[in-house]
Amino acid sequence: MSPDASQPPSSNSGWLLRRADQVGVAVLVAAGLITTLGWFVAQGGLRGRLVELERGEPQTARFEVDVNSAEWPELAQLPGIGETLAKRIVESREKDGPFIDHNELRRVRGIGPRTLEKLRPYLRPMPDSQGLAGR
């Protein structure tokens, strides 16, 4: 007879924890669940108010674009400028050279005085035209 056969089978054979340890783990899990449920109720979960996106103040991003170096996807983000007009700006810059000042944007078909005024806050200041070589 093997030595194991002479010993009576353990009451918790197959379990990793003793009965007292199992009870302790069950109490901790129950306490965690009760705490989580209490937090859920305190935060307004039963009233459907758990997620409130309006708590934070809306923020706006401020950006400026250099019309002499920006590609059309960047220009298309400006107010009043879509993909077509942005591509025209790049085409005009490549064909007729860089823009000396913001008013030269009017040479692009589709940009009038109103559109230019909407764009001005988003345009990076131009260098002094006297400092440009060849002008």
C-alpha positions as semicolon CSV with decimal commas, in nm:
position;residue;x (nm);y (nm);z (nm)
1;M;0,000;0,000;0,000
2;S;0,130;0,345;-0,082
3;P;0,181;0,596;0,198
4;D;-0,089;0,827;0,055
5;A;-0,353;0,556;0,064
6;S;-0,320;0,520;0,442
7;Q;-0,411;0,886;0,506
8;P;-0,772;0,995;0,504
9;P;-0,867;1,221;0,212
10;S;-0,851;1,594;0,289
11;S;-1,181;1,775;0,324
12;N;-1,076;2,045;0,075
13;S;-0,883;1,834;-0,173
14;G;-0,856;2,004;-0,512
15;W;-0,883;2,357;-0,369
16;L;-0,590;2,594;-0,346
17;L;-0,715;2,769;-0,034
18;R;-0,835;2,638;0,298
19;R;-1,199;2,693;0,393
20;A;-1,113;2,991;0,622
21;D;-0,911;3,157;0,345
22;Q;-1,195;3,110;0,099
23;V;-1,432;3,283;0,339
24;G;-1,184;3,572;0,377
25;V;-1,155;3,617;0,000
26;A;-1,534;3,605;-0,036
27;V;-1,573;3,876;0,231
28;L;-1,316;4,100;0,054
29;V;-1,484;4,053;-0,286
30;A;-1,826;4,129;-0,135
31;A;-1,688;4,443;0,035
32;G;-1,540;4,559;-0,298
33;L;-1,868;4,504;-0,480
34;I;-2,065;4,689;-0,211
35;T;-1,817;4,980;-0,222
36;T;-1,837;4,998;-0,602
37;L;-2,218;4,992;-0,592
38;G;-2,217;5,267;-0,327
39;W;-1,990;5,485;-0,543
40;F;-2,212;5,423;-0,847
41;V;-2,523;5,533;-0,657
42;A;-2,347;5,836;-0,501
43;Q;-2,231;5,955;-0,844
44;G;-2,587;5,950;-0,978
45;G;-2,566;5,624;-1,171
46;L;-2,924;5,527;-1,094
47;R;-3,048;5,861;-1,230
48;G;-2,843;5,828;-1,548
49;R;-2,611;6,114;-1,455
50;L;-2,286;5,922;-1,425
51;V;-2,117;6,073;-1,728
52;E;-2,137;6,451;-1,759
53;L;-1,936;6,581;-2,049
54;E;-2,047;6,939;-1,988
55;R;-1,839;6,972;-1,671
56;G;-1,526;7,092;-1,848
57;E;-1,505;7,434;-2,009
58;P;-1,487;7,417;-2,387
59;Q;-1,146;7,512;-2,518
60;T;-1,051;7,645;-2,857
61;A;-0,729;7,581;-3,038
62;R;-0,543;7,881;-3,172
63;F;-0,330;7,828;-3,479
64;E;-0,165;8,035;-3,750
65;V;-0,074;7,928;-4,101
66;D;0,213;8,047;-4,317
67;V;0,056;8,081;-4,663
68;N;0,398;8,057;-4,827
69;S;0,484;7,715;-4,685
70;A;0,153;7,543;-4,593
71;E;0,026;7,262;-4,810
72;W;-0,338;7,240;-4,915
73;P;-0,461;7,010;-4,632
74;E;-0,344;7,265;-4,374
75;L;-0,496;7,555;-4,568
76;A;-0,825;7,367;-4,603
77;Q;-0,869;7,387;-4,223
78;L;-0,904;7,766;-4,238
79;P;-1,256;7,914;-4,216
80;G;-1,413;7,968;-4,557
81;I;-1,144;7,767;-4,735
82;G;-1,221;7,422;-4,864
83;E;-1,014;7,171;-5,054
84;T;-1,062;7,340;-5,392
85;L;-0,969;7,690;-5,274
86;A;-0,674;7,555;-5,074
87;K;-0,540;7,383;-5,385
88;R;-0,581;7,710;-5,579
89;I;-0,373;7,895;-5,317
90;V;-0,090;7,640;-5,348
91;E;-0,116;7,647;-5,729
92;S;-0,097;8,029;-5,732
93;R;0,205;8,024;-5,500
94;E;0,386;7,772;-5,721
95;K;0,297;7,953;-6,045
96;D;0,335;8,322;-5,947
97;G;0,578;8,297;-5,656
98;P;0,535;8,352;-5,283
99;F;0,282;8,597;-5,143
100;I;0,447;8,924;-5,037
101;D;0,164;9,021;-4,801
102;H;-0,176;8,891;-4,707
103;N;-0,352;9,119;-4,957
104;E;-0,187;8,923;-5,239
105;L;-0,413;8,631;-5,152
106;R;-0,679;8,821;-5,346
107;R;-0,502;8,713;-5,668
108;V;-0,644;8,366;-5,604
109;R;-0,981;8,319;-5,771
110;G;-1,243;8,278;-5,497
111;I;-1,078;8,495;-5,231
112;G;-1,246;8,831;-5,198
113;P;-1,231;9,101;-4,930
114;R;-1,470;8,922;-4,692
115;T;-1,293;8,588;-4,717
116;L;-0,958;8,759;-4,663
117;E;-1,084;8,933;-4,348
118;K;-1,207;8,598;-4,208
119;L;-0,863;8,450;-4,276
120;R;-0,647;8,729;-4,127
121;P;-0,659;8,606;-3,763
122;Y;-0,530;8,266;-3,878
123;L;-0,247;8,389;-4,100
124;R;0,108;8,404;-3,968
125;P;0,254;8,755;-4,004
126;M;0,449;8,808;-4,325
127;P;0,812;8,918;-4,320
128;D;0,890;9,276;-4,417
129;S;0,871;9,298;-4,797
130;Q;1,187;9,514;-4,804
131;G;1,384;9,224;-4,655
132;L;1,296;8,980;-4,931
133;A;1,561;8,919;-5,195
134;G;1,464;9,010;-5,548
135;R;1,180;9,246;-5,452
